[in-house]
Amino acid sequence: MVHSSTMKRKRCQSPAESLPSKKVAQEIDAGSPGKICQLICILQQYGLLVGITKHLFPKDLHALAATSKATYNAIFPRNTSRCSLLKKMPCDGRGVAIRNDLHKRSQFSQGAVESNQCGTVAKNRKVESRPCVKCKVTTCDECRIHCVYQSIRHPADEPDEFDNYSGFVLLDETEMGVLSHSHMFANDDLPNGAARWGELPHHDQGFLDIPLDSPTFVSPVEIEELISMDLGMRPIAAEVSSGIAHPSSILRAFWDITEKRKRPCCKTCLSNFVRRGDKTHTVCDCTLKSQFLDRWLCLRCYQLEQKTVEESTEGVADELSGLCNCGETLDDETERVICLWCYGEVTNPWGVIDVQSPTSTVA
């Protein structure tokens, strides 16, 4: 006797479903040997990895890569992978944090408005970002080094008055006055392209004035002229007005950083330095602009560069003994001065300048 029975049939699979996929991840079972973590499979797909990294900061990516060797190899499979991914990530805002930590607001800046937001979080304006020339980490314009940060606006008391501005030189803590061209010229005499400043920062523009808490008057210095000065031909503060301390309060921070780069040495050591610099010429022609603005440098790398220069033992072994590191005695005939920025010779390190030079009036 034949009994009827109900038979269950499996759903018919399509050909695509029935074929095994080479790239499909196995079940997530991190504790079982032989199983592949699905996250690793995702990270191995470049398109997905890029999509993930666009929402991470560099420290987050490195923390993820450090969780295991497999994760590290999935994120950085080649030597060029790190730089490629770092360029696609947003600026992490660390430069602005460094500025806020080192720049000290003056007591005279009460009620002023500061504009120094990282480009990643800035809502009211677009801030340019590029990879740092040293570490390749994406860095916005607010998180890179500037010669003069003009980031503070002091609103005018009356409608017919100009706002006042201030900022900082490099990472020096002193708040400096910054003047626009409108403060220095009548409207009819404004240089071409010079417009009345608004609320946005105007880094490396205008005129650098004395510190806000300084009681001593010194004539303002045009920032463009200052940062374009050839430091191989003269010190940045070679001449000062009578009765003003040298260097003046306006140029002190620039004087400090440009003098630290210079090292006395003998002729033989000079030749060795020049070869190390791999230069097509042997004379220093550095400017503040070429060193800090033409290179898109994040503040962390800037600090590391300055630390390297300050801790360098190259050059004179003992200023009191007057000896080069190699033991050669230094005198007016044998002494040369090397620039640790470019390894070229500083031809006029002590400021013997032509009084007819148009730049000799800088205080």
LORODREN-767918 format. One record per residue (C-alpha): residue in three letters; x, y, z. Coordinates in steps of 0.001 Angstrom, whole numbers, padded with zeros to 6 digits, always signed. Layout:
BEGIN
ALAXYZ...
END
This chain:
BEGIN
MET+000000+000000+000000VAL+001410+003255-001068HIS+001126+006071+001414SER+001148+009622+000147SER+003514+011940+001874THR+004200+015651+001791MET+007697+016355+000593LYS+009427+019671+001334ARG+011521+021060-001462LYS+014328+023571-001078ARG+014046+026911-002815CYS+015683+026717-006182GLN+018932+028695-006183SER+019865+030922-009051PRO+023148+030139-010817ALA+024739+033212-009267GLU+023773+032088-005769SER+024971+028557-006291LEU+028462+029530-007455PRO+031052+030057-004709SER+032418+033607-004392LYS+036160+033994-004013LYS+035878+037296-002187VAL+032920+036606+000127ALA+033915+036609+003781GLN+033357+033573+005926GLU+031338+033650+009138ILE+032609+036003+011767ASP+034195+033838+014367ALA+037310+035540+015633GLY+037867+032858+018249SER+037896+029934+015832PRO+041102+029102+013979GLY+040857+029061+010216LYS+038043+031604+010098ILE+038561+034959+008374CYS+037323+038106+010104GLN+034827+039927+007919LEU+036343+043278+008890ILE+039680+042202+007391CYS+037929+041316+004135ILE+036276+044736+004084LEU+039557+046548+004720GLN+041205+044616+001908GLN+038791+046201-000571TYR+040326+049569-001412GLY+037073+051331-002240LEU+035548+050400+001107LEU+038773+051253+002939VAL+038824+054742+001414GLY+035177+055239+002375ILE+036020+054344+005970THR+039168+056461+006236LYS+037359+059593+005016HIS+035502+059545+008345LEU+038585+058908+010496PHE+041489+060985+011723PRO+045080+059720+011352LYS+045333+058644+015001ASP+042148+056565+014588LEU+043477+054853+011463HIS+046787+054035+013141ALA+044973+052735+016230LEU+042887+050442+014027ALA+045964+049241+012142ALA+047704+048453+015435THR+045020+045988+016581SER+046595+043066+014718LYS+049144+042187+012080ALA+046373+041128+009690THR+044597+044464+010119TYR+047827+046381+009563ASN+048578+044469+006361ALA+045020+045005+005131ILE+045202+048777+005666PHE+048813+049275+004575PRO+049529+046519+002025ARG+052214+048578+000258ASN+054796+051200+001223THR+052797+053885-000568SER+049484+053003+001089ARG+049986+055189+004166CYS+050590+058413+002225SER+047736+057638-000147LEU+045239+057176+002699LEU+046476+060113+004782LYS+045811+062461+001852LYS+042162+061379+001804MET+041518+062017+005509PRO+040221+065284+007009CYS+042420+067590+009067ASP+042346+066521+012712GLY+042516+070040+014217ARG+045699+069414+016174GLY+047349+072513+014738VAL+044655+074797+016143ALA+044985+072991+019483ILE+048737+073698+019482ARG+048088+077353+018698ASN+045539+077659+021500ASP+047990+076087+023917LEU+050965+078321+023047HIS+049412+081647+022045LYS+048535+083790+025074ARG+045806+086400+024747SER+046672+089850+026065GLN+044688+091566+028804PHE+043908+094237+026202SER+042040+091796+023946GLN+038975+091491+026148GLY+035841+091536+024013ALA+037765+090662+020852VAL+036533+088004+018442GLU+038905+085169+017535SER+038616+083157+014329ASN+040861+080111+014418GLN+038651+077107+013740CYS+040042+074049+012003GLY+038716+073711+008466THR+037086+070382+009320VAL+034637+072021+011734ALA+034418+075552+010276LYS+030862+076239+009106ASN+030968+079849+007954ARG+033837+079604+005455LYS+035792+077176+003332VAL+039330+076500+004545GLU+041883+075031+002148SER+043567+071742+003078ARG+046669+070063+001653PRO+048997+067235+002693CYS+051878+068342+004925VAL+055138+068304+002945LYS+056836+066293+005692CYS+054382+063800+007225LYS+051789+063839+004384VAL+048905+064216+006865THR+046045+066365+005555THR+046422+069801+007148CYS+044095+072775+006807ASP+045273+076370+006457GLU+044486+077088+010112CYS+046542+074102+011319ARG+049677+074823+009265ILE+052493+077186+010164HIS+052150+080861+009252CYS+054650+083664+009730VAL+051937+085904+011197TYR+048579+084593+012365GLN+046049+087412+012107SER+043145+085723+013836ILE+041762+088252+016338ARG+039413+091137+015537HIS+038656+094013+017910PRO+035299+095515+016841ALA+035271+099285+016399ASP+033435+101421+018938GLU+031892+103651+016263PRO+030440+102823+012808ASP+032856+105175+011023GLU+035942+103612+012647PHE+038031+100675+011477ASP+038104+097431+013382ASN+041463+096696+014985TYR+043307+093416+014567SER+045916+091358+016358GLY+047588+087983+016138PHE+050787+086063+016745VAL+054178+085522+015123LEU+054737+081819+014402LEU+054109+080016+017716ASP+055423+082829+019909GLU+053122+083493+022856THR+053001+087314+022601GLU+049887+088886+021077MET+050947+091421+018446GLY+049064+094250+016810VAL+048364+093781+013097LEU+047382+096719+010900SER+045558+096531+007582HIS+046444+098727+004617SER+043349+100771+005451HIS+044976+101734+008757MET+048150+102886+006985PHE+046841+104599+003838ALA+044041+106925+002842ASN+041442+105309+000572ASP+042861+107039-002509ASP+046356+105742-001746LEU+045500+102083-001087PRO+047727+099643-003031ASN+046100+097667-005818GLY+044127+094736-004468ALA+044085+096073-000906ALA+040560+096031+000477ARG+039050+096767+003850TRP+039398+093715+006072GLY+036342+091909+007361GLU+035822+089178+009914LEU+037923+086450+008282PRO+041589+085864+009174HIS+044223+087623+007078HIS+047357+085638+007846ASP+050710+087014+006639GLN+049125+090251+005398GLY+049218+093899+006397PHE+051679+095457+008835LEU+053113+093988+012026ASP+052795+096324+015002ILE+054120+096260+018567PRO+052795+093807+021199LEU+049468+094922+022651ASP+050988+095302+026116SER+054165+097106+024982PRO+054636+100720+026157THR+057374+101443+023584PHE+056489+102804+020152VAL+058136+101250+017101SER+057109+101932+013524PRO+055012+099103+012027VAL+056721+096849+009481GLU+055091+095583+006301ILE+054790+091821+006676GLU+055346+090988+002990GLU+058613+092934+002964LEU+059704+091287+006189ILE+059037+087676+005210SER+060603+088187+001756MET+063920+089473+003117ASP+066992+087503+001958LEU+068361+086077+005209GLY+071604+085000+003559MET+072508+088624+002873ARG+071617+090204+006211PRO+070064+089540+009621ILE+066389+090276+009945ALA+067040+093148+012368ALA+070296+094632+011188GLU+069485+098253+011956VAL+067361+099821+014680SER+066372+103352+015523SER+068322+105144+018215GLY+067132+104354+021715ILE+065249+101146+020769ALA+066434+097831+022147HIS+067845+095375+019629PRO+065999+093489+018311SER+062857+095575+018506SER+059710+094182+020105ILE+058156+093792+016652LEU+060919+091563+015313ARG+062050+089680+018429ALA+060325+086378+017576PHE+061580+086460+013983TRP+065067+087393+015164ASP+065196+084451+017566ILE+064205+081814+015022THR+066397+083129+012200GLU+069488+083461+014407LYS+069161+079918+015775ARG+069580+078513+012276LYS+073107+079979+011934ARG+076239+078041+012958PRO+079864+079243+012765CYS+082294+076761+011217CYS+085610+076615+009362LYS+086056+076570+005575THR+086528+072799+005448CYS+083357+072054+007411LEU+081495+074604+005301SER+082292+072565+002179ASN+080959+069419+003862PHE+077747+071192+004860VAL+077167+072542+001349ARG+077546+069070-000175ARG+074993+067721+002311GLY+072469+070333+001235ASP+072573+069046-002358LYS+072373+072604-003639THR+073016+073903-007113HIS+074537+076947-005435THR+076430+077336-002180VAL+075002+080587-000804CYS+072005+080786+001530ASP+069094+082716+000077CYS+066432+081600+002560THR+063476+083801+003410LEU+060808+083332+006039LYS+058345+083006+003193SER+060242+080216+001432GLN+060883+078343+004665PHE+057406+078498+006193LEU+054800+079624+003646ASP+055918+078112+000355ARG+056099+074759+002159TRP+052720+073540+003466LEU+053973+072433+006885CYS+051808+071192+009755LEU+052559+072564+013212ARG+053783+069239+014583CYS+056408+068984+011844TYR+057286+072662+012334GLN+057955+072013+016016LEU+060084+068971+015199GLU+062120+070962+012686GLN+062785+073742+015192LYS+063736+071228+017875THR+066204+069598+015483VAL+067810+072963+014723GLU+068003+073999+018379GLU+069499+070681+019496SER+071952+070464+016620THR+075582+070196+017715GLU+076856+071073+014257GLY+079047+074106+013916VAL+081076+075825+016604ALA+081939+073546+019516ASP+082362+076280+022106GLU+081640+079950+021519LEU+084047+080937+024284SER+086902+078836+022929GLY+086296+079952+019354LEU+086872+076465+017973CYS+085048+074670+015200ASN+083829+071134+015940CYS+086762+069773+013962GLY+089218+071628+016226GLU+090075+074420+013795THR+090529+077852+015369LEU+087982+080363+014126ASP+088994+083958+013448ASP+088044+086696+011008GLU+089908+084898+008236THR+088771+081301+008773GLU+085251+081674+010192ARG+082257+080974+007983VAL+078558+080775+008928ILE+076277+077987+007722CYS+072461+078005+007549LEU+070908+074852+009007TRP+067761+075381+006940CYS+069460+075010+003546TYR+073129+074210+004363GLY+074246+077178+002309GLU+076682+079856+003488VAL+075294+082976+005151THR+077440+085583+003437ASN+076588+088531+005677PRO+075667+087036+009062TRP+076414+090014+011285GLY+074554+092715+009411VAL+077104+094874+007608ILE+074588+096452+005252ASP+074435+099145+002634VAL+072788+102172+004231GLN+071283+103040+000834SER+069420+099717+000721PRO+065623+100220+000719THR+065270+097412+003262SER+067742+098882+005737THR+065027+100810+007567VAL+063452+097722+009097ALA+063578+098094+012857
END
